[in-house]
């Protein structure tokens, strides 16, 4: 399998893909070792993960460079992802003992009652390429801490990063057969779906997530899906600083080249501040010039996958044909690499795919609204429900709006952020189940009720 640098289209290296036989052999090792890993005291398992975070920091230069080379995000953002991964992992280190400890429910009377938490067994994690450290850590870290062994399939577009993850986990003390990689593309994923694994956790597109859920439904094992979104943002007429708001929103749209599941993908602005906001947005976006992601100061690198260029261009053309106004960008950048101009459209509506279908690129439409009610109705007019944001100077007004939004996370005066302390969950086509927070710790263990008399 050739690993391509999307910024240069050069082959970085070639990696041997797993075969059905090698995958089955790895599965047998994971299955055989799981009881041993589970029997290791929780504190010792956590100690391995602590060492893993230290190694992420010690080797950040090498692994950040690898991440940028194979996915195309600016190098500064690769460093940022690793820093975020360390912080996320620290949450699990600090909180797992509390939430995995036995819970005594009844301590009086003849019969005592408690709940214990036990691992599922061998967990399958089919991961994503856009944030391979951040989204993977949501799953394999609490799964390992909980006593599961893990079969980890990195995206074929982030294979080298997956290999770094395995290397660092084992260098940190995670035993050889507690964690194995499944290297390859869709065919490798199919083999994993056929194996008798004890849980499937996927990060990626709705289409693939739905397929995985349907394929493994008969196994009656846990399925967790972190899927995409068409995340809306509303700018109220009472924002105190329109320019600062626009600057914040631009970053929420184009950070990581717009390839974030919780990126802002559609903007609604109250008519009283619409023109001023649009002007400020365009001016700020002009400062985001695409370039070599390895260079200092670059805010936008290349897209990771070449087919996404055609998809985004079709969205832009569809919008313009239906009456949208192209204010900036709108086309691929000629030359080497998978680059697309940072793009903004005005005069958009929901007949246009750019306002309804996930773009996953540096493009957004801005729509004028006349009231809060209109904004809420439009924001909820979607099959997705990952995040939604409200910018307002009035906290009470913002909270009233956020309560009406059908999404797993809501933001006031911020956007495109994830906190390890809060559950990460989607509604509708944005996913199934929760990761992060105490819910994400217990997502990889199963409860057992004890009735104790004597």
Secondary structure, 3 states (H helix, E strand, C coil): CEEECCCCCCEEEECCCCCHHHHHHHHHHHHHHHHHHHHCCHHHHHHHHHHHHHHHHHCHHHHHHHHHHHHCCCHHHHHHHHHHHHHHHHHHHHHHHHHHCCEEEECCCCEEEEEEEEECCEEEEECCCCCHHHHHHHHHHHHHHCCCEEEEECCCCCHHHHHHHHHHHHHCCCCHHHEEECCCCHHHHHHHHHCCCCEEEEECCHHHHHHHHHHHHHHCCEEEEECCCCEEEEECCCCCCHHHHHHHHHHHHHHHHHCCCCCEEEEEEECCCHHHHHHHHHHHHCCCCECCCCCCCCCECCCCCCHHHHHHHHHHHHHHHCCCEEEECCCECCCCCCCECCEEEECCCCCCHHHCCCCCCCEEEEEEECCHHHHHHHHCCCCCCCEEEEECCCHHHHHHHHHHCCCCEEEECCCCCCCCCCCEECCHHHEECEECHHHHHHCCEEEEEEEEEC
